[in-house]
Amino acid sequence: VFYNVTYLFSTSKLVTSNLIFEEILPIYHHFQGIVEHQIN
């Protein structure tokens, strides 16, 4: 039972990380584009 709980926890953590990553990545690219535009 403990193994299942640990497995579920790590899996949900991984899914959450992926969701956050997918949310942040476009914002990061957008910000990077703004910075490059300001430099050039």
N, C-alpha and C positions, 0 to 999 in steps of 0.2 A: 504493500500500500504506500509506504513512504517513497519508494522508487517512482511510483506513478505520479505522486504529488510533485516530486522534484522534476520529473520529466515534463509534466504539464506546465509547471512554473517556468522552466527554461524555454519551452516552446512558445508560451505566450509572451515571454520577454523578447524572444527572437522576432516574433511577429510584430510586436510593438515597435521594436527597433527599426524593422523594415518599413513600417508605416511612417514613422517619424522621419526616416531617411528619405522616403519618397516625397514627403511633404517639404522637407528642407532643401532638397536638391534643386528644384526649379527656382526657389527663392535665391539660392546661392548663385546659380547661373545668371539670374536676372541682375543680382547685385554686382557680379563680376563684369557683366556687360556694361553696367552704368560706370563702374570704376575705369574700365578700359576706354570708354567713351570720353570720360573726363580727362584722362591722361593724353589721349590723341587729339 
